[in-house]
Amino acid sequence: MKAFSELQNGHFCTSRLLSFCLSTDPNHRSNVPCRLTFASAAAPAATLSSSAVSADINKPLVVVGSANADIYVEIDRLPKQGETVAARDGQTLAGGKGANQACCSGRLAHPTYFVGQIGDDAHGRLIEDALRLGGVRLDRLARVVAAPTGFAVVMLEPDGQNSIIIIGGANMRGWPDKVRREDLETVATAGVVLLQREIPDRINIQVAEAAKNAGVPVILDAGGVEGPIPDELIKAVDILSPNESELERLTGMPTETFEEITLAVMKCHEMGVKKVLLKLGSKGSALFVEGEKALRQAAIPASEVVDTTGAGDTFTAAFAVALVEGMSLKGCLEFAAAAASLCVEVKGAIASMPERTAVLERLQSVDAKGRHAS
């Protein structure tokens, strides 16, 4: 079965893609406190190549990462030091880079597991409900009593831009010294593993090394803590996915122009990263494969930019879904760009993750360069 065959070379067929079925029942969920053993697959996923990936599209996407309650504060402008400003509105929504990416994958109708931790509190139940509604399997979600659920304060300005402060909570505390065997077995069954930097590096390292040993490609979203990425993690990652500011911070090099970006990416290659998936916001995206010409993708216009929160997570997760389902790398970029353009049209992170049908419709409405079709 090749669900994405019609997307190759820019040809789209909605009816065939809509016939794609989950290999697991998304309505079947386990209670969070109970951890169930997930049987290991008979064979690992194919190693990532520089062109199309030959993969079993029925293998799940496994996201290991953070889950936060996002406390939204809508403001006209950021306060100055020592200043108090009044918010226009506020609400609490489920989020966190890991949960965002898992829900995006689930809504794109791909089998998805989330390995993460929440606290035994109302915020944790909010996240659990959001993941379940997003079609994510919860077998590997753990509730810890030693720490509250992580949360973030999202200061949203009228133009949709945001500033975010993260409190780690259960994302950073309560993890065992060694990743649980059942979690690593889940990782070994994956088609692709997604990681971010909002959980301890030591957890990411163990997961990435287990995935590498099983032949499972790993995508590391560079968002999260600001410290340098450990060498052990870099060496076990297939694709590093930063945005411009994260690339600048990781390399210590300017990223104002595409020429400067290219030089900074070359430094990532020197660090041991063979592929860099760069998110450029309104300027689109680019995939750099060492020794090859960069693949560039224009941003697909949104009807209105309401909130950019979660757009990067949507892009990364949609790229991963397309990748595991056998799409060309250029096709992966187009699919991810369409998903991200839909995300920014809705307030909230998980709330803005698009359904597969909406992404296909957006792809049909534009050409490969991101222009609306006439």
N, C-alpha and C positions, 0 to 999 in steps of 0.2 A: 504494500500500500504506500503510495507516495502522495501524501496530502498536499505537499507544497510543489508538486511538479509544475502546475500551471503558473506559479509565481516566478519560475526561472525565466531569465531574460525579459522581465517586465510584463509577462502575460499572466493575467489573473482570472481565476474561475471561481466565483463565489460558491456555486452549488457544490462543487467537488470538495472545497474546503469545509463547508458546513456539514458535510457528511462524516467529518472526522469524529471519532468516538473516543471517550476516555477508556483506558484499560482498567480503571478502577471505578467503583461506584462513588461519585462525589457526595452522595447523600449519606453514606455510611461513615460515621465518625466515632471515635473512641473518646471516652471522658478523659480530660487532661491529666488527672493524677495517675492514671493507669498507663504504663508503658508496655506496648505490645511488641513482641519480636517480629521484625520484618524479614521475611525469608530472602536470602541472597540470590541474585540472578545467576543464571548458569554461566553467562559470559559477560565480560566488561564491555563498556562502550568503546567505539573506535577511537583511536588517537586523532586529535585535531590536526587537520592538514591546512595548507595555505589556500586551498580552493574550497570546493564544496565538501562537506563532511558526510561520509558514509556512515549513517547511524540508524539505529532502530528507533523509529519515531514513537514507539510505545514505551520506551524507557522514560521514567519520570524525571522531571526537573527537581533537584533537591537544593533547597535554600537553607543555609546555615547562617543564622545572624540574629539581628535585634528586632525587638517589638516594643513600641512606645505608645503611650497615650499622648497625642499631640494636642496641646492646649493652644488654640488659635486666639490671637488677639489682633483685631483689625484696627489699624491706626492710620492716621493721615501722614505721619512721618515718624521716624525714630527719635526718641527723646535724646536730648543732649545730656552731658554729664551733670548730675544733680538736678535734673528737670523731671517733672511729672507731667505726663500727657494723658488725656482721656481717650479710651478706646471707643470706637464706634459700635463694636460688637465682639462677642467671644463665644467659643464653644469648644468642647473636647471631642476629638475624633481619633480613631485608631490609626497608627502609623508605625514608624521605625523602618529603616532601610530594608531589613530582612523581611519583615511582614509585608511591606509594600511590594517587594519583588515577588514574593510568594503569591500574593493576591493577584498581581498582574498576570503571572503565569497561569493561575487557576482560571481567571476570567477569559484568558485566551484559549481555554478548553484544552489545556495540556495537563496530564497527571502531575501533581505537585505535592511534595512533602516539605514541611517546615520544621527544622530542628532549631529550637530556641527555648527561652525561659521567660516566664511571666511570674509576677507575684501573686499571692493569694489575696487579691483585693479587687475592688470594683474596676479599676483600670485593666487588670488582667482579664476579667470577664468581658470587658468591652472588646479587647483584642481578640480573644477566643471566638466571640460571636462574629467579628468581622472576617477572620480567617475562614471560618466555616461557611459563611455566606459567599466568600470568594472562591469556593470550590477547593480549598486546600485541605489535604489530609492532616489530621492533628495527632496522629499516633506518636510522633516524636516531640511534641510540645510538652514541656515540663513546667509544673508550678512549684515554685520554691517559697518557703516561709521565712527565709533568712533575710529577704530583701524585698522592697516594694517593686512593682512593675516600673520599668523605665518610663520616663516621660520627657517631653520636649515642649518648650515655649516657642511658638511660631508667631513672629511679629510680621503681619501681612500688610503691605502697603497698597494703595489704590491701583497701582500699575501691575499688580500681581507678583511683584518681587517680594522676597521674604528674607528675614534674618532669623536664625534658629539657635537656641541654647538647649543642649541635651543634658539630661541627668540620667546616668547609666542604670542605676538600680539593679534589677535582676539580670540585665544584659551583661553586666560586668562582674557581678558577685554571685556566688553560690554554685559556680561550675565545678565539677569534680576535677581532680588533678589530671586524670586521663579521661578522654572522651569515652562515653559509654559504648560498649561493644555493639549494642543494638543500633546506635546512631551511626557508627562506622559501617555496619552492614547495610544500612539504608543508603549511605553515600556510595558504597560499592555497586549498588544497583542502578545508579543514576545514568542518564544520558549526558547531563551537564550538571556541575555543582556551582552554585553562586555563593560567593562570600562577600562580606563588607568589613569595615573596621570599627564597628560599634559593639563588638564583643572582644574578649581578650585575645591578643595575638597568639598566645599559646594554643588556644582552641582552634583558631584558623590554621595554624601550622599543622596540627595533628590531622585535621580534616583534609587539608590540601595534600598532605603526604599520603594519606590513605587513598584518596581519589587517584593520585598519580600512580600509586602501586596497582590500582585496579584498572588503569587505562582510561579513567574518566576525565574529560577536560574540565578545567577549573577556570572560572572567571572571577577575578577579584575587583570589586568596586572599591576605588580608593577612598571613598567618602568615609568619614568617621574621625578617629583620633588623628592628631596632627603629627605625631612622631614618625620617624623613618620606618619604612617597612622592613621587617627583619629579613636577612638574607635567606633563611630557611624557607620563608613564605614565598619570596620572590622566585626562588628556584623551583617551587612546586606549582607555580601558576602558569597557565597557558595564555590567558589574556588579562592584561591589566586595564581597567576602565576608569580613568580619571576625567574630571572636567579641566578647564584651562587653569583655574586657580590651584587645583590639587596637583596638576602637572608641574606648575611653577614651584609649589612648595616642596614637592618630592625631589626635584632636580636642582633647585636653586637657580634656575635659568628663566629669563623672560619669555613670555608667551603671548606678546601683543600681536604679532603677525604670524602668518602660516609658516614663513621661513624660520622664525624663532621657535615656533611649535615643533617643526621638523627636527631642529637641532636638539631640543629638549627630549624629544622622543628617542633620538639616537643615543642620548645618555641612558635612557631606560633600557635600550637594547644592550648597552655596555654593562648594565646592572644585572642582566640575565633574562630580561623580559623579551620574548620573541615577537609578541603581538600586543599592540596598544590600541584600544578602542576609546577614542577621544570624543567626549561630549562637548559641543561648542555652543549650546543654547540656540539662540536665534540664528547663529551662523552655521548650524547644521552639525555634522559629525564627520569623523574620518577614522578609518582603520589602517593602521600601519603594521605591515608584516615585514620583518627584517629581511633586507635584500630585495624587496619588491617595491613598486610604485604605490604610494598611498591611494586608498580608495576613499573618495570624498562623496558625501551625501548632503545635499541642501536640506535645510529645514522645510518641512511641509507646513504651510501657513495654517494657523488656527483661526476660526471665525472670530474669536475674542480671547485675549489672554486674561483669565480670571485669577489664576493661582499657579505659580510654577512649582509649588511643593510637590515632590514625587515624580516630576517629569524625568529626571535622570534615572530614577529607579525603574520607571516604566520603560524607558529606552533600553536599559541594560537587560531587563527581564524579557522584553519582547525580542531583542536580538538573540538571547539564549534560547528562547522557544523556537524561533525560526532555525537556529543552528542545529538543535537536536532533531528537528523534523526534516533535516536534509536540504535546506535551502542554500543557495550560493551565498558567499560572503556579501556580495553587492545586494542581493535580495534581502539578506538579513538586515542590512543598513536601511533599506527602503521600508521594510516592515516595521522596524523599530522607530523610524522617523514618523510614520503614520500614527503609531500608538502614542508617541510623545505629544504629537500635535493635538490629539484628542484629550490627553490628560490635562493640559493647561487650560482647557475650556471649563473645567469644573473645580470648585473649591474643595480642598481636602486632598489627602494623599491617597489612601485606599479608596475613598469615595469616588476618586477621579479615574481609577483604573478602567480602561475600556474593554468592552466585550469584543470577541473575535469578529463578529459580524460588522461592528462599527469600524474596525480597522480595515477590513476588506473594502467596505464602502468608501472609506477615505482614500485608499489606494486607487480605487477605480476612478475617483474624482480628480486625480492629479496624474501628471506624467512622471517619469523617473527622475526629473530634475526638480520636482517639488512644485511645479506650476499647476494651477488649476486647469483641467482639461476644458476645451471649448465645446 
